[in-house]
Amino acid sequence: MPTVSVILPFFNRAGTLPRCVESVRAQSLTDWEAIAVDDGSSDGSVEVLANFADGRVRVLRHEQNRGAGPARDTAIRAARGEYLAFLDSDDEWLPGKLDAQVAALEKTTAALSSCAFLFIRDGTIEHWPKPFDASSWEKALHRECTFGFGSTLVIRREVAGRLGPFDPELLRHEDWDWVLRAFEDGEALAFVTEQLARVHGTDRVRLDAFIPSTHRFLAKHDAELRKFGEDYRGEVHAHHFESIASMAYEQRRYALGHQYLLRSFRASPRRNPLALAALPLGGVDWLLGTRIIQQAAKLRRSLNGGDPIESRA
């Protein structure tokens, strides 16, 4: 039985799978199996994997695209390792990642492990995660998911079994929701501060998937938010709604941005009113074709911790 089962969903990633799989094969811990689940690809991704001719890599297939969560569920059901290590098909690991995180778990009773990583978008390299409150993993995940769980998470297989499947109705936030459920059940995380992965930001946020996923995420965890008081709950909702507004402004969807900016203030009225400057600025940008509000929204999101780093499979 392998020590680690690598959970590797993919959809039309023929261009990035070689880099991704080679990073697994380069691990100093060699006692692993990789369960790669093709989620309905049409670009030759399966043939790319076949070229590796490595018996440790197994390929399972979904005839139709079902999403990253169901693809991971398929891989987990087939896994035999003591630990499950998640990897998105456009990302890569550094050679000592599995060794370091398995060692961290074996030294503690923690069920999960994550690590620092390099986030790369458009040639810019940043250190992640951004500062977070390690005294409460649950609170750290109420506002942001900057941990890159799609490519940094290692979890004990029996705990993954207790958590059950990923939520198939979450087109985004599905790994975020899954890990937060573990913390709400009282599990702990062993965080490794060494940068052990490279996460590549390649996809533009699709708001038609992001917005309903955000609302479902907040509804699912509402009881836990209320444990910390109504003011806290309102602040968390306001943070998520302002993030949607910022993304909408960056995509020049001003009416949608205004809608969610106002919703953020209804959720937490005593916030700093400076963000309301976006309302007149949006009109200026719309009339003149400028990008003042997009740049301001991008800067504000960067100061607040940046984008949630989630799986892209």
C-alpha positions in Angstrom: 0.0 0.0 0.0 1.5 3.4 -0.9 2.0 6.0 1.8 0.5 8.8 -0.3 -2.3 8.8 -2.9 -2.0 11.9 -5.1 -5.4 13.2 -6.1 -5.1 14.8 -9.5 -8.2 15.9 -11.4 -7.8 17.4 -14.9 -9.8 18.8 -17.7 -8.2 19.8 -21.0 -4.7 20.3 -19.5 -2.5 18.7 -22.1 -0.2 21.8 -22.0 0.4 21.8 -18.2 0.2 18.1 -17.2 3.8 17.2 -18.1 5.1 19.8 -15.7 2.6 18.8 -13.1 3.3 15.0 -13.3 7.0 15.4 -13.5 6.9 17.4 -10.2 5.2 14.3 -8.6 7.8 11.9 -10.0 10.6 14.2 -8.7 9.4 13.9 -5.1 12.0 12.7 -2.6 9.2 10.5 -1.1 8.8 7.8 -3.8 6.2 5.6 -2.1 3.2 7.2 -3.8 0.4 6.5 -6.3 -1.2 9.1 -8.5 -4.9 8.8 -9.3 -5.5 11.1 -12.3 -9.2 11.6 -13.1 -10.0 12.9 -16.6 -13.1 15.0 -16.2 -14.2 14.7 -19.9 -11.2 16.2 -21.7 -11.1 16.5 -25.4 -7.5 17.8 -26.0 -5.4 14.7 -25.7 -4.6 15.1 -22.0 -5.1 11.3 -21.4 -2.5 10.6 -24.1 -0.1 12.9 -22.4 -0.3 10.9 -19.2 0.1 7.6 -21.1 3.4 8.8 -22.4 4.9 8.7 -18.9 4.6 4.9 -18.8 4.8 5.1 -15.0 2.9 2.3 -13.3 2.3 4.5 -10.2 0.1 6.8 -12.3 -3.5 5.5 -12.8 -6.0 7.2 -15.0 -9.8 7.1 -14.4 -12.3 8.8 -16.7 -15.5 10.7 -16.5 -17.2 10.6 -19.9 -18.7 14.1 -19.3 -17.3 17.1 -17.4 -18.7 17.0 -13.9 -16.4 19.5 -12.1 -13.3 19.4 -9.9 -15.2 18.2 -6.7 -16.8 15.1 -8.3 -13.5 14.3 -10.0 -11.7 14.4 -6.6 -14.4 12.2 -5.1 -13.7 9.6 -7.8 -10.0 9.7 -7.1 -10.6 9.4 -3.3 -12.7 6.3 -3.7 -10.0 4.6 -5.6 -7.1 5.8 -3.3 -5.2 3.2 -1.2 -2.7 5.5 0.6 -2.6 6.4 4.2 -2.5 10.1 3.2 -4.2 12.0 0.3 -2.3 14.8 -1.4 -4.1 17.1 -3.7 -2.7 18.7 -6.8 -4.3 20.8 -9.5 -3.2 19.9 -13.0 -1.7 23.3 -13.8 0.4 23.5 -10.7 3.6 21.8 -9.5 5.3 20.6 -6.3 8.9 21.1 -5.2 10.8 17.9 -4.6 10.6 17.8 -0.8 6.9 18.6 -0.4 5.4 15.1 0.4 8.3 14.3 2.7 7.9 17.5 4.7 4.1 17.4 5.0 3.9 13.7 5.9 6.6 14.3 8.5 4.6 17.2 9.9 1.5 15.0 10.2 3.3 12.1 11.8 4.7 14.4 14.5 1.2 15.6 15.6 -2.4 14.4 15.9 -3.4 16.9 13.2 -5.5 15.5 10.4 -4.6 18.0 7.7 -1.4 19.7 6.5 -0.9 22.7 4.2 2.2 24.7 3.2 3.4 28.0 2.0 3.7 28.3 -1.8 4.7 30.6 -4.7 1.8 32.1 -6.6 2.6 33.0 -10.2 0.4 35.1 -12.4 1.5 36.9 -15.6 5.2 36.5 -14.7 4.7 38.0 -11.2 5.8 35.8 -8.3 4.2 36.3 -4.8 4.6 34.5 -1.5 1.4 32.9 -0.2 -0.6 32.6 1.9 -1.0 36.2 3.0 -0.9 36.9 6.8 -3.6 34.9 8.6 -4.8 34.3 12.2 -3.3 30.8 13.0 -5.0 30.9 16.4 -8.2 29.9 14.7 -8.1 28.0 11.4 -11.9 28.3 11.2 -11.8 32.1 11.5 -8.9 32.3 9.1 -11.1 30.6 6.4 -14.3 32.5 7.0 -13.1 35.5 4.9 -10.4 34.2 2.6 -9.0 31.0 1.2 -5.4 31.9 0.4 -4.0 28.5 1.2 -4.1 26.9 -2.2 -5.7 23.7 -0.9 -6.1 22.3 -4.4 -2.3 21.9 -4.5 -1.1 22.2 -0.9 -3.4 20.0 1.1 -2.4 16.6 2.6 -5.0 14.9 4.7 -5.3 11.5 6.4 -7.5 9.3 4.3 -9.8 8.2 7.1 -10.6 11.8 7.9 -11.4 12.5 4.2 -13.8 9.6 4.4 -15.5 11.0 7.4 -15.9 14.4 5.7 -17.7 12.8 2.8 -17.9 14.1 -0.8 -17.2 17.6 -2.1 -20.4 19.7 -2.6 -21.3 19.1 -6.3 -23.3 22.4 -6.3 -20.2 24.5 -5.6 -18.6 25.3 -8.9 -16.1 27.4 -6.9 -15.1 27.2 -3.2 -15.5 23.5 -3.2 -12.1 22.7 -1.6 -12.4 25.7 0.7 -15.8 24.5 1.9 -14.5 20.9 2.4 -11.5 21.9 4.5 -13.6 24.4 6.6 -16.0 21.5 7.4 -13.1 19.6 8.8 -12.2 22.5 11.1 -15.8 22.9 12.2 -15.6 19.2 13.1 -12.7 20.0 15.4 -9.8 18.8 13.2 -6.4 20.6 13.4 -3.9 21.6 10.7 -0.1 21.2 10.7 1.1 24.2 8.6 4.6 24.0 7.0 6.1 27.4 6.5 8.4 26.3 3.8 7.4 27.1 0.2 6.8 23.7 -1.3 4.5 24.3 -4.3 4.1 26.6 -7.3 0.5 27.6 -7.9 -0.1 29.1 -11.4 -2.9 31.6 -11.8 -4.2 30.9 -15.3 -8.0 31.3 -15.3 -10.1 34.5 -15.1 -12.8 34.4 -12.4 -16.2 33.5 -13.9 -18.7 35.5 -11.9 -21.6 33.4 -13.0 -20.1 30.5 -11.1 -18.3 32.5 -8.4 -21.4 34.5 -7.1 -23.8 31.5 -6.5 -21.0 29.6 -5.0 -20.3 32.4 -2.6 -23.9 32.6 -1.5 -24.1 28.8 -1.0 -20.8 28.8 0.9 -22.1 31.5 3.3 -25.4 29.8 3.8 -23.8 26.4 4.5 -21.6 27.9 7.2 -24.1 30.4 8.6 -24.6 28.6 11.9 -20.8 28.6 12.6 -20.6 32.3 11.7 -23.3 33.1 14.2 -21.3 31.4 17.0 -19.1 34.5 16.9 -21.9 37.0 17.1 -24.1 38.9 14.6 -21.5 41.7 14.1 -18.9 39.1 13.1 -21.3 37.4 10.8 -22.1 40.7 9.1 -18.4 41.6 8.7 -17.8 38.2 7.0 -20.7 38.7 4.6 -19.6 42.2 3.9 -16.1 41.0 3.1 -17.4 38.4 0.6 -19.8 40.9 -1.1 -17.1 43.5 -1.5 -14.8 40.9 -3.1 -17.6 40.2 -5.6 -17.9 43.9 -6.2 -14.2 44.3 -6.8 -14.2 41.5 -9.3 -17.2 42.9 -11.1 -15.6 46.3 -11.4 -12.4 44.8 -12.7 -14.5 43.2 -15.5 -16.3 46.5 -16.1 -19.6 45.1 -14.9 -20.5 48.3 -13.0 -24.1 47.7 -12.2 -23.2 44.3 -10.6 -20.3 45.9 -8.8 -22.6 48.7 -7.4 -25.2 46.0 -6.3 -22.7 44.0 -4.3 -20.9 47.0 -2.9 -24.2 48.3 -1.4 -25.0 44.8 -0.2 -21.7 44.8 1.7 -22.7 48.0 3.5 -26.2 46.6 4.3 -24.5 43.6 5.9 -22.1 45.7 8.0 -23.2 49.3 8.0 -20.4 50.6 10.3 -17.6 49.9 7.9 -15.2 52.5 6.6 -17.3 54.4 4.0 -14.3 55.0 1.7 -15.3 52.1 -0.5 -18.5 53.9 -1.4 -16.3 56.2 -3.6 -16.7 53.4 -6.2 -20.3 54.5 -6.9 -19.4 57.8 -8.6 -16.1 56.5 -10.0 -18.0 53.7 -11.8 -20.0 56.3 -13.6 -16.8 58.2 -14.6 -15.2 55.1 -16.0 -18.4 54.1 -17.9 -18.7 57.5 -19.5 -15.0 58.1 -20.3 -13.7 54.6 -20.8 -11.2 55.0 -18.1 -10.1 52.2 -15.6 -9.8 54.2 -12.4 -12.1 51.9 -10.4 -10.6 48.7 -11.7 -7.2 49.8 -10.5 -8.5 50.9 -7.2 -10.4 47.6 -6.8 -7.4 45.6 -7.7 -5.2 47.5 -5.1 -7.9 47.2 -2.4 -8.1 43.4 -2.9 -4.4 43.1 -2.9 -4.2 45.0 0.5 -7.0 42.8 1.9 -5.1 39.6 1.0 -5.8 39.1 -2.7 -7.9 36.6 -4.5 -9.1 33.4 -2.8 -6.7 30.7 -4.2 -8.9 27.8 -5.1 -8.7 24.7 -7.2 -8.9 24.9 -10.9 -8.4 21.1 -11.6 
